[in-house]
Amino acid sequence: VNAVAKILPLPACPDTRAAFDAVVERLRRAKTLMLATHVGPDGDGLGSEIGLLHALEAMGKKVWVVNAEPVPAMYRFLPDWQRLGIQGCGDLPDQVDVMVVVDCGDSDRLGDAWHLRDRASSVVNIDHHVTNERFGDLNLVLPEACAVGEIVYDLLQALRAPLKRESALGLYTSITTDTGSFKYTNTTARTFRIAAHLVDLGVEPWPVALEVFETASQGKMALTGDVLAHTRLVGATQQVAMALIPFDMFVKTGTTKDDVEGLIDLMRRIDTVEVAALAREEEPGRWKVSLRAKRRADVSKVAENFDGGGHPFAAGFNIVGNAERWLEKLEQALVEATQGGH
Ligand SMILES: [Mn+2]
């Protein structure tokens, strides 16, 4: 039984439906395409590109992927990951039909890849960030999509593109990354139906989970241990978790800012904790602070007080100067954030 028949289209207003149809037509007619995602590429952007690359090539089109930054080691299990970057595009022609940009809310985040836009007759912008700046000639922005991989899945189905295991592996990686392994609030029944179809096509969930979520260097584990051991719980019910990563902790554990990924989620895991804050000193005296909420508190408002921003459950800000100068103010703001509302 083909699972596709049971997957209803994304809920879309007439405007987005028209944009969807226009993108399908643009992709159908294109013979040459270049794909790009944001700098600091993640599983959604890279996985969406792999999904498009293999399926569009199977339709007889020529495709190049012109990302400005290389594929992080953790995503080098994706089939043909070596093709995901401008370094591998020596034969990129002076003119292609379409540039497809995925998972990128703002063209600045494309880095040097955006300099190539003049080589394309048109730019197609496919994204799910509410804040997308609609920098494309065609813009397909669906905030209700859990990942861009979900939108790409729909596009490939509409194109009747051959969907093989390689594409499926890309789209599965995209979806599992952006849903935090099918558990964030963006996870829907539709997410699982698409995932089921991708598994039918040969994707094995555990090897993907191993690569994306269950692998870390010894240095990262040491850093994790240090941070958790030094996490302070504050507030009347120990509802606020706070930790600092001073610059020398990176040096001592041989890690970089990339190794901080996911650490704050472990702090939030503590049962009494409602909000978590993790500050890392990326260069001496320059701090980046991440905030996470579990249920009620809105950490985006706290971040705004420090000239940052984000979402109610995940926000952040940058700050310069010794931690002693701002830490107490942050602590007070977080305790207050957990006391507001009900
Ligand atoms: Mn995404």
Residues whose N, C-alpha, C, O or C-beta is under 5 A from the ligand:
A	BS01	MN	D44 D103 A147 V148 D178
